[in-house]
């Protein structure tokens, strides 16, 4: 029911930047700039990920792929369950030789078919329950190339789990996010809080995660 309700909600959301950002379309440029800074920091670490292939999880209309990932990576794949969002993403991105495969499925069911240098998850992990989120992160972890990184960019609540009945999602506090990452055998190597957002929305954290397991 949790997943069906969310899918139903997104079916009725317009395929626009304002739609996918819940009426906060005007923050998109600030968001992308913050993500670029964070990605540049990740690519500047001692043993950085390569720039061959990236995955955009919960890609919506392709906003992150078009403005962030495609300029950096040779190939970008997208995962999105809503068909109309995928159609819009194809139109917005256009004819780009770096555009890889679209996977139309929910993240709770998604199994990576490739290996990735960066897996980017933004404003989507709250649509997974804890059990499915840990399993999803484990599958992503196992799909990383050497030095590969998972990025989680998500709303974070102050001290307790908060449920949104409208879009059937949860907002987790940072300590719960860290616990889930740990259970998925992922180590946080960098954290940053997005700046420049309005005061009346949740704080948005960026976590860079690497596998704790030996490759």
C-alpha positions as CSV (number, residue, x, y, z in Angstrom):
1,X,0.0,0.0,0.0
2,X,2.9,2.3,0.9
3,X,4.4,2.0,-2.6
4,X,1.1,2.0,-4.5
5,X,0.0,5.2,-2.8
6,X,3.2,6.9,-3.7
7,X,3.0,5.8,-7.3
8,X,-0.6,7.1,-7.5
9,X,0.6,10.5,-6.1
10,X,3.3,10.9,-8.7
11,X,1.0,9.9,-11.5
12,X,-0.9,13.1,-10.8
13,X,2.1,15.4,-10.5
14,X,2.9,17.5,-13.6
15,X,6.0,16.7,-15.6
16,X,7.7,20.0,-14.8
17,X,10.5,21.2,-12.6
18,X,8.0,22.8,-10.3
19,X,5.9,19.6,-10.2
20,X,8.8,17.2,-9.3
21,X,10.1,19.7,-6.7
22,X,6.7,20.1,-5.0
23,X,6.2,23.7,-5.9
24,X,9.8,24.7,-5.2
25,X,11.0,24.8,-8.8
26,X,12.8,28.1,-8.1
27,X,15.4,26.3,-6.0
28,X,16.6,24.1,-8.8
29,X,19.6,26.2,-9.8
30,X,20.8,26.5,-6.2
31,X,20.3,22.8,-5.8
32,X,22.4,21.9,-8.8
33,X,25.2,24.3,-7.8
34,X,25.4,22.7,-4.4
35,X,25.4,19.2,-6.0
36,X,28.2,20.3,-8.4
37,X,30.3,21.5,-5.5
38,X,29.8,18.3,-3.6
39,X,30.5,16.2,-6.7
40,X,33.7,18.2,-7.4
41,X,34.8,17.5,-3.8
42,X,34.2,13.7,-4.3
43,X,36.1,13.7,-7.6
44,X,39.0,15.5,-5.9
45,X,39.6,12.9,-3.1
46,X,42.8,10.8,-2.9
47,X,41.3,7.8,-4.8
48,X,38.4,9.4,-6.7
49,X,35.8,7.5,-8.7
50,X,36.3,7.4,-12.5
51,X,33.9,9.3,-14.7
52,X,32.8,6.5,-17.0
53,X,29.2,5.7,-15.9
54,X,26.7,7.2,-13.4
55,X,23.2,6.2,-12.3
56,X,20.4,8.6,-11.5
57,X,18.0,7.0,-9.1
58,X,14.4,8.3,-8.9
59,X,15.4,10.5,-11.9
60,X,12.0,12.1,-12.5
61,X,12.1,14.3,-15.5
62,X,15.9,14.1,-15.8
63,X,16.7,17.3,-14.0
64,X,19.7,16.0,-12.2
65,X,20.9,13.9,-15.2
66,X,20.8,16.8,-17.6
67,X,22.2,19.5,-15.4
68,X,24.7,17.6,-13.2
69,X,25.6,14.1,-14.3
70,X,25.7,14.2,-18.1
71,X,28.3,17.0,-18.2
72,X,30.6,14.9,-16.0
73,X,30.2,11.2,-17.0
74,X,30.6,9.3,-20.3
75,X,27.3,7.5,-19.8
76,X,24.4,8.1,-17.5
77,X,21.5,5.6,-16.8
78,X,18.3,6.6,-15.2
79,X,15.8,4.8,-13.0
80,X,12.2,6.1,-12.8
81,X,8.9,4.3,-12.2
82,X,6.6,7.0,-13.7
83,X,6.2,6.6,-17.5
84,X,5.3,10.2,-18.2
85,X,8.4,11.5,-16.3
86,X,10.5,9.2,-18.5
87,X,8.9,10.6,-21.7
88,X,9.6,14.2,-20.5
89,X,13.2,13.3,-19.5
90,X,13.8,12.0,-23.0
91,X,12.5,15.3,-24.4
92,X,14.4,17.5,-22.0
93,X,17.7,15.7,-22.4
94,X,17.3,15.4,-26.1
95,X,19.7,13.6,-28.4
96,X,22.8,13.1,-26.2
97,X,25.3,10.3,-27.0
98,X,26.1,10.1,-23.2
99,X,22.5,9.1,-22.4
100,X,22.4,5.4,-21.4
101,X,19.5,3.2,-20.4
102,X,16.1,4.2,-18.9
103,X,14.9,1.6,-16.3
104,X,11.2,2.0,-15.6
105,X,10.8,0.5,-12.1
106,X,10.6,1.5,-8.4
107,X,13.8,1.4,-6.5
108,X,12.5,-1.3,-4.1
109,X,12.5,-3.6,-7.2
110,X,15.5,-2.2,-9.1
111,X,18.6,-4.4,-9.6
112,X,21.5,-2.6,-11.3
113,X,22.5,-4.2,-14.6
114,X,25.8,-2.3,-14.9
115,X,28.7,-1.2,-12.7
116,X,28.8,2.4,-11.8
117,X,31.4,5.0,-10.7
118,X,28.7,7.3,-9.1
119,X,25.2,6.4,-8.1
120,X,23.2,9.5,-7.3
121,X,20.0,9.2,-5.2
122,X,18.2,12.5,-4.5
123,X,14.8,13.2,-2.9
124,X,13.7,9.6,-3.4
125,X,15.0,7.4,-0.5
126,X,12.2,8.5,1.7
127,X,9.9,6.5,-0.6
128,X,11.5,3.2,0.6
129,X,10.8,1.6,4.0
130,X,13.9,0.8,6.1
131,X,14.1,-2.8,5.0
132,X,13.8,-2.1,1.3
133,X,16.2,0.9,1.6
134,X,18.9,-1.2,3.2
135,X,18.5,-3.9,0.5
136,X,18.5,-1.3,-2.3
137,X,21.7,0.3,-0.9
138,X,23.3,-3.1,-0.7
139,X,22.5,-3.8,-4.4
140,X,23.9,-0.4,-5.3
141,X,27.0,-1.0,-3.2
142,X,27.7,-4.3,-5.1
143,X,27.3,-2.5,-8.4
144,X,30.0,0.1,-7.7
145,X,33.3,0.1,-9.6
146,X,36.5,0.4,-7.8
147,X,36.5,3.7,-5.8
148,X,32.9,4.1,-6.7
149,X,30.6,6.3,-4.6
150,X,26.9,6.4,-3.7
151,X,25.5,9.9,-3.1
152,X,22.4,10.3,-1.0
153,X,20.9,13.9,-1.1
154,X,17.8,13.9,1.1
155,X,15.6,15.9,3.4
156,X,16.6,15.3,7.0
157,X,14.2,15.7,10.0
158,X,15.3,17.1,13.4
159,X,15.1,14.1,15.7
160,X,12.4,11.7,14.7
161,X,10.9,9.9,11.7
162,X,8.2,11.9,10.0
163,X,5.6,10.4,7.7
164,X,4.0,12.4,4.9
165,X,0.5,10.9,4.2
166,X,0.1,12.9,1.0
167,X,3.0,11.4,-1.1
168,X,3.5,8.3,1.1
169,X,7.1,9.1,2.1
170,X,9.1,9.4,5.3
171,X,11.7,12.0,6.3
172,X,14.4,10.4,8.5
173,X,16.6,12.1,11.1
174,X,20.4,12.0,10.4
175,X,21.1,9.4,13.1
176,X,18.7,6.9,11.4
177,X,20.2,7.6,8.0
178,X,23.6,6.8,9.4
179,X,22.3,3.6,11.0
180,X,20.8,2.5,7.7
181,X,24.1,3.3,5.8
182,X,26.0,1.3,8.4
183,X,23.6,-1.7,8.1
184,X,24.1,-1.6,4.3
185,X,27.9,-1.8,4.9
186,X,28.5,1.7,3.6
187,X,30.9,4.2,5.1
188,X,30.2,7.9,5.0
189,X,33.3,9.6,3.6
190,X,31.9,13.1,3.2
191,X,28.8,15.0,4.4
192,X,27.6,18.5,3.5
193,X,24.4,20.5,4.2
194,X,22.9,22.2,1.1
195,X,23.0,26.0,1.6
196,X,20.7,28.7,0.1
197,X,17.4,26.9,0.5
198,X,14.4,28.6,2.1
199,X,14.0,28.3,5.8
200,X,10.6,26.7,5.6
201,X,11.7,23.4,4.1
202,X,13.7,20.6,5.7
203,X,17.5,20.8,5.9
204,X,19.0,18.8,2.9
205,X,22.0,16.7,3.6
206,X,24.4,15.2,1.1
207,X,26.2,12.0,2.1
208,X,29.0,10.4,0.0
209,X,29.2,6.7,0.7
210,X,31.7,4.0,-0.1
211,X,31.6,0.3,0.4
212,X,33.1,-1.1,3.6
213,X,33.7,-4.4,1.9
214,X,36.9,-5.3,0.2
215,X,36.6,-5.3,-3.6
